[in-house]
Amino acid sequence: DRRVGRALMLLHARFAEPWTLDSLAREVGTSRTHLAVQFRELVGETPISYLTRWRVTRAATRLKSEKVSIERVAEDLGYGSNAVFSKAFRRVTGVSPARYRREQAAARV
């Protein structure tokens, strides 16, 4: 489905934007319902769940490889607060960003 493909491209390219299902559907030229149904059918989750997982994946990479603050990572990924970012990160990975960073550092030694 070309609209789902376009939605994926937008989520990957503009991940820090405050996407909603409505704004994403408008951007790809379809209804919210069509996008939600097709996206879930083809990708296996909602567009916003996918976006959260993509942001957390990007955050995990940065936390593992860069000496940047957790607050900066949260800001760069489009989260309005560190608390919201930490909650999303924990929901996806099962651990807080700080714990993830510590565990990754310990695994390297």
Disulfide bonds with the S-S distance in Angstrom:
none
